[in-house]
């Protein structure tokens, strides 16, 4: 590469990288994968990156570049497949908990047993959130699944 091309690539590389969006993520701050307890109740803390957490029903119109807006849904034991229902609102159900008030944590009480937990982000109408800049076919914003176990007393 000659000096002129090298200089141009150095000068313009910040412009190229500044327009790229960072990943949008949902994750569990607590509990961690493999968590075991015999407590009657335990706290679940939701984590997110580049998501403006907002109450359901409130559309985020003036959002910053690369940041999406929405609220948390907690799916227990694979009760709902968000990836297969990207155009439909996330339904209500015994194992599909909505946190439409913009909550970022909850206290759960589950019977003894093994459970799979997953977070999914829903927009103002509870539809799965489309990652910023995604095409028509996309994987909605959701966390990795974790496994926990509630032990008998």
C-alpha positions as CSV (number, residue, x, y, z in Angstrom):
1,X,0.0,0.0,0.0
2,X,1.5,3.4,-0.9
3,X,1.7,6.2,1.6
4,X,-1.3,8.1,0.1
5,X,-3.6,5.1,0.4
6,X,-2.4,4.4,3.9
7,X,-3.0,7.9,5.0
8,X,-6.5,7.9,3.5
9,X,-7.4,4.6,5.2
10,X,-6.2,6.0,8.6
11,X,-8.1,9.2,8.2
12,X,-11.4,7.6,7.1
13,X,-11.3,4.6,9.3
14,X,-12.8,6.4,12.3
15,X,-15.8,7.5,10.1
16,X,-16.4,4.0,9.0
17,X,-16.2,2.5,12.5
18,X,-18.3,5.3,14.1
19,X,-21.3,4.4,12.1
20,X,-21.3,0.7,13.1
21,X,-23.6,-0.2,16.0
22,X,-22.5,-2.1,19.0
23,X,-24.3,-5.3,19.8
24,X,-27.7,-5.2,21.5
25,X,-27.8,-7.6,24.4
26,X,-30.1,-9.1,27.0
27,X,-28.6,-11.1,29.8
28,X,-29.1,-12.1,33.4
29,X,-27.2,-10.3,36.1
30,X,-28.6,-12.8,38.6
31,X,-29.1,-15.6,38.9
32,X,-26.2,-17.1,37.0
33,X,-26.5,-20.3,34.9
34,X,-26.5,-23.3,37.1
35,X,-27.9,-21.5,40.2
36,X,-29.4,-23.7,42.9
37,X,-31.4,-22.7,46.0
38,X,-33.8,-24.0,48.4
39,X,-35.2,-20.6,49.3
40,X,-38.9,-20.0,48.8
41,X,-38.1,-16.8,46.8
42,X,-35.1,-15.5,44.8
43,X,-34.3,-12.4,42.9
44,X,-33.9,-12.2,39.2
45,X,-32.0,-9.2,37.8
46,X,-32.2,-8.3,34.1
47,X,-29.3,-6.8,32.3
48,X,-29.2,-5.1,28.9
49,X,-26.8,-3.3,26.6
50,X,-27.9,-0.6,24.1
51,X,-31.6,-1.0,25.1
52,X,-33.5,1.9,26.5
53,X,-35.8,0.1,29.0
54,X,-39.3,1.7,28.7
55,X,-42.8,0.8,29.9
56,X,-45.1,-1.0,27.5
57,X,-47.4,1.2,25.5
58,X,-44.7,4.0,25.2
59,X,-43.1,4.1,21.8
60,X,-39.6,5.5,21.8
61,X,-39.7,7.9,18.9
62,X,-36.6,10.0,19.5
63,X,-34.2,7.2,20.0
64,X,-30.4,7.5,19.7
65,X,-28.6,5.8,16.9
66,X,-28.0,2.1,17.6
67,X,-30.2,2.0,20.7
68,X,-33.6,0.3,20.7
69,X,-36.4,0.7,23.2
70,X,-38.5,-1.8,25.0
71,X,-39.3,-3.8,28.1
72,X,-38.4,-7.3,29.5
73,X,-40.3,-10.5,29.2
74,X,-39.2,-13.6,31.2
75,X,-39.9,-17.0,29.5
76,X,-39.8,-20.0,31.9
77,X,-39.3,-23.6,30.6
78,X,-39.4,-22.7,26.9
79,X,-43.1,-21.7,27.2
80,X,-42.8,-19.5,24.1
81,X,-40.4,-19.4,21.1
82,X,-39.7,-15.8,20.4
83,X,-37.6,-16.6,17.3
84,X,-40.5,-18.3,15.5
85,X,-43.0,-15.5,16.3
86,X,-41.2,-12.3,15.4
87,X,-44.2,-10.5,14.1
88,X,-46.6,-11.4,16.9
89,X,-46.9,-9.8,20.3
90,X,-45.4,-11.9,23.1
91,X,-48.5,-13.5,24.7
92,X,-49.3,-13.6,28.4
93,X,-49.1,-17.0,30.2
94,X,-48.3,-18.7,33.4
95,X,-44.7,-19.1,32.3
96,X,-44.4,-15.9,30.2
97,X,-44.0,-13.0,32.6
98,X,-44.3,-9.4,31.3
99,X,-42.5,-6.5,32.9
100,X,-44.4,-3.8,31.1
101,X,-43.7,-1.2,33.8
102,X,-40.0,-1.1,32.7
103,X,-38.9,-3.2,35.7
104,X,-35.3,-4.6,35.6
105,X,-35.7,-7.1,38.4
106,X,-38.3,-9.4,40.0
107,X,-38.7,-11.7,42.9
108,X,-39.8,-15.2,41.8
109,X,-41.3,-18.1,43.8
110,X,-41.1,-21.4,42.0
111,X,-41.9,-24.9,43.1
112,X,-38.9,-27.3,43.5
113,X,-37.6,-28.5,40.2
114,X,-35.3,-27.6,37.3
115,X,-36.1,-24.5,35.2
116,X,-34.9,-22.9,32.0
117,X,-35.1,-19.0,32.0
118,X,-34.8,-16.7,29.0
119,X,-35.3,-13.0,28.6
120,X,-36.9,-11.4,25.5
121,X,-37.2,-7.7,24.8
122,X,-40.6,-6.5,23.6
123,X,-41.5,-3.2,22.0
124,X,-44.3,-0.8,23.0
125,X,-46.8,-3.4,21.6
126,X,-45.1,-6.4,23.2
127,X,-43.7,-7.5,19.8
128,X,-40.1,-9.0,19.9
129,X,-37.6,-6.2,19.3
130,X,-35.8,-6.1,16.0
131,X,-32.1,-5.4,16.4
132,X,-31.0,-2.0,15.0
133,X,-30.4,-2.2,11.3
134,X,-31.6,-5.8,10.9
135,X,-33.1,-6.9,7.7
136,X,-36.6,-8.6,7.3
137,X,-35.3,-11.9,8.5
138,X,-33.8,-11.4,11.9
139,X,-33.2,-13.0,15.3
140,X,-35.1,-10.9,17.9
141,X,-33.4,-9.5,21.0
142,X,-33.3,-12.3,23.6
143,X,-30.9,-13.7,26.2
144,X,-29.1,-17.0,26.2
145,X,-31.1,-19.5,28.2
146,X,-29.9,-20.3,31.7
147,X,-30.8,-23.3,33.9
148,X,-31.6,-23.0,37.5
149,X,-32.8,-25.5,40.1
150,X,-35.1,-25.0,43.1
151,X,-34.2,-27.7,45.7
152,X,-36.8,-29.1,48.1
153,X,-36.5,-27.9,51.7
